[in-house]
């Protein structure tokens, strides 16, 4: 017989402990109770738990104290914090500290059950498999950091704000967070906030009742209802008008929505992930984005690196994208010749991964089906603003003399020298800028004969190390 999961309930009020215990017992969860933080710490040492529910305010400590203790000594145990009604600041603080989720007083059983179910799923999933972030292609330091962050935030219900340039992979990151979370069995609903007309925005997000307006012939659920039990990804959230920002803030804080034309608020169990390429800080200063909504969305921030900041990933991404495009078109994958590879590696890609994919799709249409050559991938100009064909490296007369290794080393030298110049010849900072380890940079400097370029700062780097 499978052992029932157990929950530790921590609250100084007897009535609340008993209410929570009754609800959990009906869900086939064993319960243990503590009336203080110190008592909870002692009970955590006695047995493993699948979940901890703790009040925020107690006479001899706070829920945050317990969250921090569990994160340090019982990592992986989901903790849901119970906050005072409408205490948004406490809820955000709890989530930032590492709480799995929060519940507002008076506790609604409709909101309590989904939180418990999600936490139990997470506990059952823990240790069974490693997070799958393989779709995030690359081995550079910036992309490895993104993978680590995805694995961490997948264990929480906290809102995530993904920043980064257009085409840098924000929606992919959101999907991976969802797929590795306890909500993986639920829906992942992605919506471009800038694509919805302002007059339809409220009904699109919250749904509407029959007769709410002309043409409303039947009840229709909105995006929040459709994503209930799963994740709602708000892409280009900066495009939301101020009036809608107010309504979105309330929906996130209260975990309830009211359909257009309705009189009652319905509980929804949705995790919010948002993203934009715009600078929300500048928009807040200009009065275009509400600060309270920003702090509610930006509980955990994930920054997607630009492709130019992880050049080592370009060859692998090129291969992956080309294979994907060819599979979609049911054609054989052509080879990319040396000149084309070198040219692709030299580009800054302001449009990031999306621009690289578009370039390869265009090259597939232009190539002979066997080999992609440099003419198939040419952009309007090289990084320096000149057509690549004007470069001696690509002079037709010298084609037979081209050495790809030498050419790529020249590109690498240029990138390293620029990074050193930007960081005042601080190799530690330059390595971070290039997306490689300090040791890798030292090796490349020696291999490329650039050790003297950084010798002036050798002592400073040694002291840092």
Secondary structure, DSSP 8 states (H G I E B T S, - for coil): -----EEEEE-S-HHHHHHHHHHHHHTT-EEEEESSHHHHHHHHTTS--SEEEEESEETTEEHHHHHHHHHHHSTT--EEEEE-TT-HHHHHHHHHHT-SEEEESS--HHHHHHHHHHHHHHHHHTTTS----TTS---SHHHHHHHHHHHHHTT----EEEE--TTSSHHHHHHHHHHTSTTTTS-EEEEEGGGS-GGGHHHHHH-B-TTSSTT--S-B--HHHHTTTSEEEEETGGGS-HHHHHHHHHHHHHTEE--BT-SS-EE---EEEEEESS-HHHHHHTTSS-HHHHHHHTTEEEE---GGGGGGGHHHHHHHHHHHHHHHHT----EE-HHHHHHHHH---TTHHHHHHHHHHHHHHHS-SSEE-HHHH--SS-TTSS-GGGSGGG-GGGGGG--HHHHHHHHHHHHHHHHHHHTTT-HHHHHHHHTS-HHHHHHHHHHTT-HHHHGGGHHHHHHH-
